Amino acid sequence: MKVLVEKLVPGGYGLARTAEGAVLVKGGLPGEEVEGRPVRRKGALFLEEVRVLRPRPDRYPHPLPPSADLPLRYEAQLPLKEALVAEALERIAKVAFPLSPIRPSPRPLGYRTAAQYARHPLGGLAYRLPESQELVRVEEDPLLAEPLAWAFALLKTWPLPVEEVALRGSLLQGKVLLGLIGGSPEALKRPAKALVKEGFAGVVWAEPSPKGRFRGRVRPLEGKTTLLEAFGPITATVSLESFAQVNPLAAGLLLEEARDLVQGEGRALELYAGSGLLSLLLAPRFQEVVALEISKEAVRRGERDRARLGAENVRFHRGDAREAPRFGRFDLVVLDPPRAGLSPEVRAYLLQSRPQEVLYMACDPATWARDVGELVRGGYQLTFARPYDFFPFTHHVEVLSLLRLG
């Protein structure tokens, strides 16, 4: 089947229209003519084994890793990402509101401070394709920040008996933590010592788990387990085990704008708080800040950062965001949920407790738009929304937004 890709849609697919209906194309960019094998899955028509017949003139001309599913020159990526957010707001939220212009990443390349690779059976590092689990060997990754690029080049030459390696770096300190996933922790103790001598800040072993990365047993092998990173106006500890933004320069810009958007008085609650970056940043402007996070490791790091920064009015609690009602009412609620967006219980809590302001940071425009639509129908007004590009050369786009009671 030959099709002409019309636009980019959520999930990084190109959308084409045919006599058989809409077709989703992975690997085709808006304006390109492509050819592939049509396959129907879950009620939708997809094009597989895609070959680009007529590429866009602004396709990126240099090699990129398989994770880079938006291979366009950087200036051409931004309008497509901005359009994804605008369309979600109009189509899903059914809210007419002018977006503030998208904020580009300070670095289009060399921005990632975290990455994970499989060990290739023939040596070197590889990406594991998400749908097929096929391994694609990667000789270089131009998306990696400088400390990780050094680590990548070194690890390509080490025949470690593991399934995967994970990297977490710090631009502030110029250091890298290494996670070895799989294999025997006892057999890896000696290589871990050698790798720290080579320059890694620390090495951690993790048991492979079907629940996800670092969800099984974790054991430090050598050196440090955390690093200090700057996220714009605040510094915080990062680790291999739990989530922290992989583009700290872009995240710093968002955090700074988020801090300046809110009124700053009374009590504030941060849900899905992670290590509480925004709670710690907002602490000087509120009487009390509560950070609720389910990850024990993230809460532990947040409490250490609170002590280091002297933010005595911040309280960390380990728990699910759905437990928010037991903490009462707040003047501001800060949200930074996973891609699934807010749970029905959290949306109900917001509509019942009615905080004066809701600061919502999202990594998925579609679920963000769903939640914004429900809050607006419940009496809130969207007063600010800006897309942010944390992941150049991919379809992913973040959104910073503020809602106030009407």
N, C-alpha and C positions, 0 to 999 in steps of 0.2 A: 504494500500500500504506500502510495506517495501522498504526502500532505504538506500544507503550508502552515507553519506554526504562527498562531495569531498573537498570543500573549503568554506571560508567565503567570502561573497560578500557585497557590500554596502547595508545599511539598517539593518545590523545585521543578515541577513539570511544565512543559510547554503545552498549550492547548491549541488543538486544531479542530476544525468543524468539517464533517463529511456527511455524505448522504446517510450513513449509518449512525450518525450522531457525533457527539464530542469524542475526541481521541486525546489521551494524555501521553505525552512524549517526553521521556527522560533523555536528555542530551541534545534536544533541539531548542534553539533560541528564537525569540520572536522575530519574524521576518525571514526565517530560513525555510527552504524546501528540504524535506527529509524523506527517507524511505525506510520501511521496517516491516516486521511481521506483526500483524494485529492479533492480540490475545485479550480475551474477556476474562476479567477477574473481579469478583465481588460486585458484579453488576456494572462495572465500568470497562471501557475499551482502552487498552494500552497498546503502544507501539514498542516492540522489543527488537533487539539486534539493529539498532538505529544507525543509519548511514546518512551523513549530511551531504546532500546533492548540491545545494547552493548556499554556502556559508555567508554570514554577515561580514562586511568588510572590516568591522571593528572587533572581530573575534580575537582573543588574546593569542599572540603568535608563539608563545614559549610553553614548554612542558609544565604541567601542573599535576598534582596528585589526584587520584580518583575522587577524593572528597570535594574537590573544587568543581561544583556542578554549574557554575556560572562563569564560563571562560570568556569573559568580555574585557576589553580595556576598562580600567577602573571607572573612568568618568561616565561610561555607558551603563554601568551596573546600578548606579544610584537612582536614576529615574524609575527603573523597573521595580526596585525595592520600595520606593515611595508609593508607587502605584498599587503594590500589593496591600499596603496598609490602608490607603484611601478606599480601595474597592471593598475591603473587608468591613470598614466602618459604614460604608453606604449600603452594601448588600446584606450583611449579617446583622449589624447593630441597627441599621435603618436610622442612622443619625447623620444629619447634614452639619458638618463642622470642618473648617479649613485647617489642615495640618500645617504645623510649622515645618520649614524645610528640613530635609533629612540631614543629619550631622554625619559627615564622612569619618571613617577611621583615620586617625593620624598617620597610620602606616597601612598602605594597601597590601604590602608584602612584609614578611618578617615580623608579624604581629603576634603569633601564637606562643603562649608561654606554657601550654599543656598539649600533650599529644600521646597517642597510644598506637603501637604497631605490633603485628604478629611477626614471629620469626619465620622466615621462608625456609622450606625444607632444603633448598639448594644453597642456603646462606643468604645473609643480608636481612633487610627488613621489608615488610609488606603491609599493604592495606587489606583488611578483610571486607569484601563487598557485602553490604548489609543484607541483601535479599538472597544471594546465592552462596555466601560464605567463601566464595572463591578468593584466593590470595593473589594479589597483584604486587609484584616486587616494585619497590620504590627506590630509585638511586639517589634522589635528592628531594627535598621538600622546601620550596621557596616561601611557604607560609610561616615557617618556624622563625621565632626570634633568635637573636644571636646565641644565647647560651644553649638553646636546644639544638641549633644547627651544629654546634660543636659536638654535643652529645650524640646526635644522629650519625655524624661522620665516624665517631669512635665506635659506636655499637655495631655498625655495619661489619666491622672487622673482628668482632668477638663472637665465637661460636658458643653462646651460652645455652645450657640445656633447659630452656624455658619455653612456654607457649607464646607469651607476649611480653612486651616491655612497655611501661608507662613512664612518661616524663612530666615533671612539673618544675618550671623554672621561675626565676625572679629577675626582672630587669633591674630592680633596685640594687640587688646584691651581685648580679651576674653569676648566679649559681644554679645548679640543677639537682633535683632529687630524682632517683631512679627506682621504679617499681619493677620487680621481677615476678611475673605471674606464671605459676605452674612450676613443675620441677620439685626438687627436694630442698627445703631450707638448709638442711645440714650440709648438703653437697655444694650449696651456693655461698657458704660463709667465706671460703677462701677467695673466690672471684669477687665477692662484695668488698673485701678489704683491698684487693688490687684495684678495683674501680674507684674507690675513694682516693687511693693514692694517685690515680690518673687525673682526679679533679672533681669527681662528683661530691656534692655536699653530704649525701647520705644514700643508703640503699635499703629498701624495704622489700620483703617477700610477701606475696599474697596468694592465697589458695584460689584456683579457678572456681567460679560460682555461676550457676545458671541465673541467679538473681541479679547479676551485674557486676561491674568492676568494684573490687575491694569490698564485696558483700560477704565473703567468707572469712576464714582466719587470716589475720595480718600479723607479721612478725618483723620488727626492725632487725636488720642484719649488721649494719655498720653506719656510723656517722649520725647526722641529724635526721629528724623526721619532719621538720617544718622550716620554712624560709620566711623572710619578711619582704613584703611587696608593697609598692606605692600604688594606690588607686586615686589619682588626683590629689585631693586635699587630705587624704587619710592613709596611714600605713596599717597593714594588717598581716597576720600570719596566714600562710597558705601551706597545704599539704597535698600528698598524693591521694589521700583517702576520701575526701569529700569535695563538693563542688566549690569552685571559685572562678570568677570570670577569666577567660583565657586571653582576653585582650585588655590588659589593665590600663592602657593609655586611653582607649575609647570608653571603658567603664568609668574612668576617673572623670571624664567630661560629663557623662550622664549623672553621676553622683553629685557633682558640683551644681548642676542645673536643678536636680531634684531638691537639694537642700534649699536653694533659693526660691523655689516655687511655693513652699508651704508657709502658712502664717506663723507657726512656731509659738504655741502657748498651750498650757494645760498638760494633758496626758497623751502619749503617743504609743501605738502598738505596731510592731512589725511582725507580719505573718510570713511563713516560709523564709525565716530570717537568715539561714545559713550561719555564718559567724558574726552576723549583726553589723555589717559595714555601715548601713544607713542609720541604724539605731545609735551607733557610736558617733556618727557624724552629726546627727540631730540633737544629741544629748545637751549641748549648751543652750539650746533654744526651747527646751521643755522641762517641766518640773519633774516628770517621771517618764521613762521609756521602758516598755516591756518588749523583749525579743523572744518569739516563740519559734522553735525549730526542732525537728524530729531527730536529727542526726546528733548522736552523743559526741562524736569527734568534733563536729562544727561548733557545738555549744562549748566544749572544752576550750577550743581555740578562741572563741569569742570572749569567754571569761578571762583568759590570759590577756587578750588585747584590752579589755576594759580596765584591768589592773594597771597595765602598762601606760594607758592613756589617762588614767585617773577619772574615768567617767562613772562616778559613784551613783548617779541617778538612773543607770541602766541596769535592768534585771533580766537575766536570761532564764528561760524555762524550757526544759526538754519536753516536747509533746507535739501532737498533730495540730495543724491549723484549725481543725474542726473543734478543738477545745477552747477556742477564743471566748465563747460566752461566759466561761467561769471567771474571766478577768474583768468583766464589767464593761462600762462604756468608756470610749476614748474620744478625744477631740480630733485626732488624726489616726487613720489606719494606713499602714504602708504594706503593699502587696508585691511580691516578686515570685509568683508561682511557677511550677514546671510547665511544660508545653500543654498539658491538659487543662490549664487554667484553673479557675476557682471551683472548688467543690460546691454542690448545691447548699451544703450546710454553711459554708463561709458566705455565700451570697445572701442566704437568709439572715445570717448574723448581721451583716452590714445593713440590710434593709430594716431590721428590727431595732438595732442599737443606734443607727443613724449618726455616725460620726460626722462632724462638720466637713471634714476633708478626707478624701481617699486618694492616696498617691499610688498609682498602679504602674509597675514596670513589667513588661511582658516580653517573652521570647517567641510567641506565636501570635501573629496578627488575627487569625481566625478566632481562637478561643478568647483573646482579649476583646475583640469586637462583640462576641456573644455576651460576655460579662458586662461590658460597658452598656450594651443595649438594655440589659435587665436593670442595671442601676439607674439609667436615665428614665426608664419607665416607672421606676420606684421613687422618683422625685429628685434625683441628682442631675446636675448640669455638667457636661464636659466643658472644662474651661481651658484645657491645654492638651495638646498631643503632638509629639515629635518622634519620627522614626530615627533610630540610631543604627549605624552599621558597625557591628562588632565582628562580623565574619566576612571580610572581602573575599570575592571569588566563590561564594556560596550563595544560595537563595535565602539564607537566614537573615532576619531583620528584627531588631528589638524596637520596642515602643515605650516611651516615657509619657505618662498622662496624669492629669489631675482632674478629679471630679469634686464639686462642692454641692452642698444642699441648695436647692432652688429657693 
